[in-house]
Amino acid sequence: QVQLVESGGGLVQPGGSLRLSCVASGFIFSFYTMDWYRQAPEKEREFIAAIGSSRIPTYSTSAKDRFTISRDNAKNTVYLQMNNLEFEDTAAYYCHVKDRGRDWWGKGTLVTVSS
């Protein structure tokens, strides 16, 4: 059974930083592309960043230049370093993997950017 557990969210002031973590289990982590998504209140879930087994990252326009995705295959963990946070980054952040055609999601971690 695939499990994804996010952590690291919290309350941060504009311009601040947070590092999110997602610990994965139930599949061979190093083989899979891992993604981060987010969902703000009353908005659709949106793609933020992905990192493949080759460690090549891809980013959405909103994340590029401020967010960095990385992975530690020895720890089955994917990270999202978020810098220079803005009010608009307030959202629940979700870890995602697609395994054998099925989408798996964590329960999310909440990031609130507020002064």
Secondary structure, DSSP 8 states (H G I E B T S, - for coil): --EEEEE--EEE-TT--EEEEEEEESS-GGGS-EEEEEE-TTS--EEEEEE-TT--EEE-TTTTTTEEEEEEGGGTEEEEEE-S--GGG-EEEEEEEEETTEEEE---EEEEE--
